[in-house]
């Protein structure tokens, strides 16, 4: 399962998504333009010291992201993506997920690009909220969606005995800009 943030604007939300990606062992994709630098202190702080555990890929645009996500995949991307939107589509809790799913989230202020939603109208997914609430926080939506999709698809969740052992890998202390891979290289 993959997490994709398209044009994220708030570093704290992206940092929280990165921390979640580390906790679940999922790859996190960021699609430019970003509303912040990978060196932003709020991004670093929200991700805490988990950045070395984040499989982070940065894409120049959706075209590059789609090519990367399709590469080596058994099923077409169009069958694997789930476009999380505040409005329209199928409820998150009625959506059928598979282990190779790609959860795609839009920016905090604009959501997903209209062209992407129009290209895949049957792949829209929403989280039920009251009509007088515009939307939920992006970090909350990413978290709820990832756990729900993994559980529903039968993807094993990490084992946790309640303990904590600090990461001791060779890149301990690395920051977001150190961990980011550019999909065009």
N, C-alpha and C positions, 0 to 999 in steps of 0.2 A: 504494500500500500504506500502511496506517495501523497505528500502534502504540497500544494502549490499556492503561493500567495502572489496574486497579480497586482502589481502597482501598489504595494503596501505603503502607507504614509506615516504611520505612527511607530517609532522604533520600539517602544515598550511592547506593543502587541506582537511585533515580529520576534522580539526577544522571548516572549512567553511561548510563542509557537515553536521556537527553536528549542527551548527547554523541554517542551512536550515531545518534540521529535527525538530528542536525546533519551527521554524517559521511556519512549515506546520503541525505539530503534527504527524510526521511519526516516526516510530522506525528506529534506525540506528544500523546495525550489522557490526562489524569488525571481519574479519577472519584472524587469526594469520597464519604466523608470521607477526608482525607489524614492520615497519622500524623505530620505535620510542617507547618511553615509554608513558604511559598514564599520566605521570607526566611532560612531556615535556612542557616547557614554551611557545613554539610556538603553540602547540596544544591548550593550555589553552587560549592564547591570541586570536587566531582565533575564538574560540568559545565564547569569551567574557564572560559575566556573565550569559549566557544562559544554562550552563551545567546542572543546576537543572531541566531544562525543557526537557532535552534530554533523551529519552528512549533508552539507550545504552546497547547493548548486545555484549559481546565478546565471540568468538568461537575459540576453539583450532585448528580447521581445517574445511575444507568444509564439511566433513561428519557430524560433529556435527552441523554445521549451517543448512545443509539440513534437518536433523532430527528435529531440533527446528522449522524450517519454515514449515515443514509438519504437525507437531503436531497440532491437533485441526482444521486443514484446511479442508474445504469442497472439494476443488479440488486438484488434485495431483500437487506437486511442479513443475513437468515437464511441466504442462500446464500454470503455473503462472509466471515462470521466464522469464526475458528478459535480455539477456547477451549483455551489451553494449561493443562494440568493435570498434576500429578505422577503421577496414576493414571488409567488407563483411556483408551479411545479408540484412535486410530490413531497409529502411530509418526510422528514428524515427518518421517522419511525415506521414508515411504510415502504421505504426504498430498499431494494434488494442490492446488497453489496457483495462483491467477490474479493478474494485476496489480492488481486492485481489492480484494485480500484485506485483511481486518482481523484483526490478530493481537491477541488479548485475553489479558491476564495478570492473575492475582489477587494478593492481598496475600501478603507473605512468610510470615505465620503461619497464615492461614486459607485461602489459595487463592482461587478464584473463588466467588462466592455460589452456594449450592446451587440457588436458583431459576433462575439463569442456566444452570447445567449441565443442570438438568432440562428447561428449555425447548428446549435444543438438544443432545440427547444424541449425535447423529451428528456433531457438530462438534468433539468433544473430540480433542485432540492431546497426545501425551506424548513426552518425550525418553527413550529407553531408558537406564535406570540399574540397578544391582544392587539386589536386593530388600532388602538390609540398609542401604541408604542412603535416608533419608526423601525428600530432594529436592535439587535444585541451587539455587545462588544465583540470585535473580531477574534480576540484571543479566546473568549468563552465559546464562540461558535466553532473554532478550530478544535478545541479540546473536546467538546461534546460530540462533534461529528466524528473525530478520529476514534474515540472509544466506542461509540455506537457502531460505526462501520466495521471496525475490527471484530467486535463481539458478534455482530450479525453475520459477518463473513466467515466466522470460525477461525480467525487468525488468533493464535495464542497470545494472550497478554503476558507481559513479563512476570516472572515469579518474584515474589517479594516476601521475605520473612519478617519484615518490619525493621530490619537492620539497615545500616548505611556504611558503605566503605568508600572513601574518597577515591576518585579516579586517579590512577597512578601511571597512565600511559605515557609514551615518549613525548607527546605533544601537550602535556599538562600545562595549563597556563596560557594556551593559545587563545586568541581572540577571533571574532567573526571574520575579519579581513584575512586572517591567517588560514582559516578553514575553508573559505569559499573557493569553489571550483567554478571556472567559467565554462559554460557548455560549448562555447565555440572553439575551445582548444582541445 
